[in-house]
Amino acid sequence: MPQFPPNSPLKRATIKDIAQDLQLSPSTVSRALAGDVNLRPETKERIYASADRLGYRRNRLAVSLKKGRTNIIGVIINGLDNPYTLAFLDGIEEYLHSKGINLMVGNSRHDPERERINLRMMEGAVIDGLIISPADIKENETEMMHMKKIGIPIVFVNKVLPGIIASSAVMEAEPTVERCKEMGTISARLVMRKLEHPDLPSEHAKL
């Protein structure tokens, strides 16, 4: 079993640690953890047992990137201090969860600088798509245009930036908790449609 120096920071177990523990090649361990049916069942059982004992956890981001998707949709809203926003997020999360997609939330608090920080953070996290209620109609157009250029579909909520071709969802009716949740569902559906069918034209939904 790999030994770590006393008082050293806790180290995440790796495939190499499992390989060293069992005196196997890293490629064999990797194949087993990926579910390779051509490996002997007893070998896979030994590898699974070692992985559990060492506390190995797969790097989901690395695995997702190999597949070309992270299964993360970013959402940037302007506050978390009212039931309408929470209902909106609930609608997004419920729809994305049904598709096996995770949610990353940023809060701009109507501050363009905070919004810019959230946009850059989400780009760094390699989100697959973005739903955003912009803090300022023009302030971060360059940041959002960059995300569009690198293939991240964007859905604008209640505001449309004329300089960026993107889908949008606009609440025209008097907001209620139920309508805001439906708005979240619509926004999530729009971003997933664009993600799954990039050649589709932008769509504009009104509620």
C-alpha positions in Angstrom: 0.0 0.0 0.0 1.4 3.4 -0.9 2.7 5.3 2.2 2.5 9.0 2.5 4.9 11.0 4.8 3.6 11.9 8.3 1.9 15.3 8.5 1.8 15.5 4.7 -1.4 17.0 3.1 -4.0 14.4 2.3 -3.4 13.0 -1.2 -6.1 11.9 -3.6 -5.5 8.3 -4.6 -4.7 7.8 -8.3 -4.7 5.0 -10.8 -0.9 4.7 -10.3 -1.4 4.2 -6.6 -3.8 1.3 -7.3 -1.4 -0.1 -9.8 1.5 0.1 -7.3 -0.7 -1.5 -4.6 -1.5 -4.5 -6.7 1.7 -4.7 -8.8 -0.3 -4.2 -12.0 0.2 -1.8 -14.9 -1.6 1.5 -14.8 -3.2 0.6 -18.1 -4.8 -2.5 -16.6 -6.2 -0.6 -13.7 -7.5 2.1 -16.1 -9.2 -0.6 -18.2 -10.8 -2.2 -15.2 -12.2 1.1 -13.8 -13.6 1.9 -17.3 -15.5 -1.4 -17.2 -13.4 -3.3 -19.8 -15.2 -6.7 -20.3 -12.1 -8.4 -21.6 -10.4 -8.3 -18.2 -10.7 -11.4 -16.0 -13.4 -10.9 -13.3 -11.0 -11.7 -10.5 -8.6 -9.1 -11.6 -11.3 -6.5 -11.8 -12.5 -7.4 -8.3 -9.0 -7.0 -6.9 -8.8 -3.6 -8.5 -12.2 -2.5 -7.3 -11.3 -3.6 -3.7 -8.0 -1.7 -3.9 -9.7 1.4 -5.2 -12.2 1.3 -2.3 -9.5 0.8 0.3 -7.4 3.6 -1.0 -10.3 6.0 -1.4 -9.9 6.4 -5.2 -12.5 8.7 -6.8 -12.7 9.1 -10.6 -11.9 12.6 -11.9 -15.3 13.3 -13.4 -14.2 16.5 -15.2 -11.3 14.7 -16.9 -13.6 11.8 -17.9 -16.2 14.2 -19.3 -13.6 16.3 -21.2 -12.5 13.1 -23.0 -16.1 12.7 -24.1 -16.3 16.3 -25.2 -18.9 17.4 -22.6 -18.8 18.2 -18.9 -22.5 17.9 -18.4 -22.6 21.2 -16.6 -24.8 24.1 -17.4 -24.0 27.5 -15.9 -26.7 29.9 -14.6 -26.0 33.5 -13.6 -28.8 35.3 -11.8 -29.1 38.7 -10.2 -29.9 37.7 -6.6 -31.1 34.9 -4.4 -33.3 37.0 -2.1 -36.7 36.3 -3.5 -39.0 33.3 -4.1 -39.3 34.0 -7.8 -35.6 33.5 -8.4 -35.6 30.3 -6.3 -38.5 29.0 -8.3 -36.7 29.9 -11.6 -33.6 27.9 -10.4 -35.8 25.0 -9.3 -37.4 24.8 -12.8 -33.9 24.7 -14.4 -32.5 22.2 -11.9 -35.5 19.8 -12.2 -35.3 19.8 -16.0 -31.5 19.4 -16.2 -31.5 16.6 -13.5 -34.0 14.7 -15.7 -31.3 14.8 -18.5 -28.4 13.9 -16.2 -27.0 17.4 -16.4 -25.5 19.3 -13.4 -26.1 22.9 -12.5 -23.5 25.6 -11.6 -25.0 28.8 -10.2 -23.4 32.3 -10.1 -24.9 35.4 -8.5 -24.1 38.8 -10.0 -26.2 40.8 -7.5 -26.8 43.3 -10.5 -23.0 44.0 -10.4 -21.3 43.8 -13.9 -17.9 43.2 -12.3 -19.3 40.2 -10.3 -21.0 39.0 -13.4 -17.7 39.2 -15.3 -16.0 37.1 -12.5 -18.8 34.5 -12.8 -18.5 34.3 -16.5 -14.8 33.7 -16.4 -15.1 31.2 -13.6 -17.7 29.3 -15.6 -15.7 29.3 -18.8 -12.7 28.0 -16.7 -15.0 25.2 -15.4 -15.7 24.3 -19.1 -19.5 24.6 -18.9 -21.5 23.2 -21.8 -24.1 26.0 -21.9 -25.1 29.2 -20.1 -28.4 30.7 -18.9 -28.0 34.3 -17.9 -30.1 37.2 -16.8 -27.5 40.0 -17.6 -26.6 42.5 -14.9 -26.0 45.1 -17.6 -27.2 44.9 -21.1 -23.9 45.8 -22.7 -21.2 45.8 -20.0 -20.0 42.2 -20.5 -20.9 41.7 -24.2 -17.3 40.9 -25.0 -17.1 38.1 -22.5 -20.3 36.6 -23.7 -19.4 37.0 -27.3 -16.2 35.1 -26.6 -18.2 32.2 -25.0 -20.4 32.1 -28.1 -17.3 31.9 -30.3 -15.9 28.9 -28.5 -19.2 27.1 -28.9 -21.0 27.7 -25.6 -24.7 28.2 -26.3 -26.3 31.0 -24.4 -29.9 31.7 -23.3 -30.7 35.2 -22.2 -33.5 35.6 -19.6 -35.7 38.8 -19.7 -33.0 40.7 -21.6 -31.8 40.3 -25.2 -28.4 41.6 -26.2 -28.7 42.8 -29.9 -25.0 42.2 -30.6 -25.2 38.5 -29.8 -27.3 35.9 -31.6 -28.7 33.7 -28.9 -31.9 32.1 -27.7 -34.0 34.0 -25.1 -36.8 33.5 -22.6 -38.9 36.5 -21.6 -41.5 36.8 -18.9 -44.3 39.1 -20.2 -47.0 37.9 -17.8 -47.2 39.0 -14.1 -44.6 36.8 -12.4 -45.8 34.1 -9.9 -43.8 31.3 -8.3 -45.4 28.8 -10.7 -44.7 30.9 -13.8 -41.1 31.5 -12.7 -40.5 27.8 -12.3 -42.0 27.3 -15.8 -39.6 30.0 -17.0 -36.7 28.0 -15.6 -37.9 24.9 -17.4 -38.2 26.7 -20.7 -34.7 28.3 -20.3 -33.2 24.9 -19.5 -35.0 23.3 -22.5 -33.7 26.0 -24.8 -30.1 25.7 -23.8 -30.2 21.9 -24.1 -31.8 22.1 -27.5 -29.0 24.3 -28.8 -26.4 22.2 -27.1 -27.7 19.0 -28.7 -28.5 20.6 -32.1 -26.0 23.4 -32.6 -27.2 24.2 -36.1 -30.7 25.1 -35.0 -31.6 28.8 -35.2 -32.0 30.8 -32.1 -35.3 30.4 -30.4 -37.3 33.1 -28.5 -39.8 32.0 -25.9 -42.3 34.2 -24.1 -44.4 33.4 -21.1 
